[in-house]
């Protein structure tokens, strides 16, 4: 049975560890916006945790075999257009992935550090991201990016690093899902004018220091930046998938 979550106490017991990046995204959104927000719905049941936000249904966990058909019907009836989950879960539910790639993880020793009280301007972060936009690096429209990023940074559920050269935004790293135990590295970008200076590694290491003690995840595009992230201590821990929920 799938039921709506109304309070944090209803989350699965695995929330304390957050070894699943999808559960991390769901919990971080709940902490950022609250469970009573009209544009965020979170459910649990059939072995999974689900969230619907901005037309995307995120699924954490693997559905119990006896509930595969029921879970697939629930997702199709959710009103979301896109499914975000592990490749294994997508295939089990009968949704052929439109795109897939490796999930990487970096475990960080030591105690969890509090996030810095100040953070870069989302407008300047966006300037760097937009300069790198491409087929494998989509960038959202400015207004929704600005509103969501500002809100998450102000509420301590996101982290960001910006490096400037001569006052110009040159490189950035963003983690837009952060909890007390884990974080999802959402984007790393270096403005084309400032590449080949080691800035990518620099901003990743800086945001990793900010997120000290937390388990870090990222979704890597296939065949891209493999050696870059390996050198920074990230190792494969699964596969991500994006699938359409539209008939």
C-alpha positions, 0 to 999 in steps of 0.5 A: 500500500502506498500512502502519503507522508505527513511527518518526518517520522514516517520516513523509512528507517534508512534515512539515518544512513542515506546510502541511497542518493534518491532518498537523499534527494527526497529527504533534502527537498522535504527539509528545504520546503516542508511536507505541507508544500503544495508542489512537493508530494512524498509517499512511501509503500511497496518497498519504496519512497516516492516524491513528485516535484516539478513534473519529476517522480523520484523513486528510492528503493526497489519495489517488492516483487508482488507490488511491481504492477501496482507501483508502475500503475501508481507512477503512471497515474501520478501526473509526473512526466519523468521518472528518476530512479536507479536503472535496476528499479526502472527496468523492474517496473517496465520503464525503458530508460531514456538515458542512464549512467554511473552513480559515483560515491565518495566517503569522507572521514571525520565529523560532519561540519556545519555549512558556511553561513555565507554562500555565492550569488546564485546569479553568478553561479548561473552565469558559469553554468550557462557558459557550459550548457550542452547536450550532456550538460542541460541548464534550467531556465534562470528563474526556477534555478534562482528561486530553488537554489536561493531557497535551498542555500538559505535553508541549509539544504544546499552548498555552493562554491564559486571561484572568480578570476579578476572579478569574473565568475570562472568556476563553480560546484553545486550540491543542491541536496544536502542533509546532515549525513550525505550530499548530492553533487549536482553540477561542476562547471568551468567557464570556457575562458578559464579552462585548463587551469585546474579550477574544476578539481579546485572547486570540487575539493573545496565543496567536499571540504565544506561537506566534510564528514558526509557521504557524497554522491554524483550522477555522471554522464556516460563516457564523460569525466571518468578519470576526473572524478576517479582522481578525486576519490569517487568510485562507482556505486550503481547506475542512474536512469531517466525514463518517461512516464508518458504513454 
